Amino acid sequence: MLLFSFHGANTMVISFLPLLLTYRGLSGQEIGWVLAVGPAISIFAQPFWGFISDKYQTVRKVLLATSVGLVLSSLIFFQMKTLVFILGFAILFYFFQSAISPLADSLTQRRTEQLGGSFGSVRMWGSIGFATCSLLVGQLMNWIGIQYLILPYLFMTSIVVLVSFHIVDIQIDKKQVRLSDLFKLIKDPALFFYLAALLLVSITHRTNDNFLGLYISELGGQDNLIGIAWFVGVVSEALVFALAGKWFKKYHPLVILTGAGLIYALRWFLYGYAVHPIFVVFFQVLHGFSFGIFYLTAFQYVTRLIPEQLQATGHLLFATVFFGISGIIGSLGGGFILEYYGGHTLYLTMGVMALLGSCFILLYHIIIRHISTAIR
């Protein structure tokens, strides 16, 4: 329920917030600035909340604090009408919002390991929540207007707060975590170059998160079609998460990541050549085979590189790169390309980036395998 309700709320930020900002009169580039606030703040907020979680050995209390802060800050942020106030309150909103998903994923990863379950089979409930709300909220916005987006958002985030009181916390009997441990983690070369290898592909993912709705609108689609597009994509993602345990053990994670990156490239090229919004909706089925496989594999592989007592910190550091740094570049660069060159050029550029990113991941795999062979 935690995953379902948070990701259900998150579909409104990803899929419909750009439309609300357009309704407020912001240009494509200004929307890019606002959307860049989230990943910029997450660079500091995510490691901060992860460190607090590891230091005090609790995820539940940190989730409760961030979810309450999210509800209160959204009440103000969603009502702002001028760019300067939107930017100002976006800082507060994203300070809380950016930490919840990686914290929930970190808790899910560790709890499923303790219980002998599959991370993907639990994580898929976040995808189901995202898919359900993308469909329902898209239709609701057609009926009542995008200016009332705050109403369904408050409903779903209030559930997040209520559920946070009741989830089972993680308990680890380990030495006290110090601030110096965080810097050791950041300086780990295997982790650093792994996160760097993921960067190009993750930039294209975050760019699509921010501008898919605007691209569908550019092609002539209505708000409900945007909801349907996300519904199709996230249903395929949920299916991939549900079946992940069957394929994850058969291949090396870095090989799987390379393949998922190539699927990303194919997906963006298909979007770039689309001449009608219905084609984008149809090709959204590739979302599960690109993001679903890529994120799940990347998250589980990074867990191997992180000491157990620093799991929350490491997971949020991973999220900082995957959603934060990538989000800044994707928001600013994507907003610029969309405004001056259009959506077709944006997606074709993303296709080239994903192709190059897949090559970097494969190169990282070859180097790591060579080093491991030399050590043995």
Secondary structure, DSSP 4 states (H G I P E B T S, - for coil): -HHHHHHHHHHIIIIIHHHHHHHTT--HHHHHHHHHHHHHHHHHHHHHHHHHHHHTT-SHHHHHHHHHHHHHHHHHHTT--SHHHHHHHHHHHHHHHHHHHHHHHHHHHHHHHHHT--HHHHHHHHHHHHHHHHHHHHHHHHHH-GGGTHHHHHHHHHHHHHHHTTSPPP----PPP-HHHHHHHHH-HHHHHHHHHHHHHHHHHHHHHHHHHHHHHHTT--HHHHHHHHHHHHHHHHHHHHTHHHHHTTS-HHHHHHHHHHHHHHHHHHHHT-SSHHHHHHHTTHHIIIIIHHHHHHHHHHHHTS-GGGHHHHHHHHHIIIIIIHHHHHHHHHHHHHHHH-HHHHHHHHHHHHHHHHHHHHHHHHHHHHHHHHH-
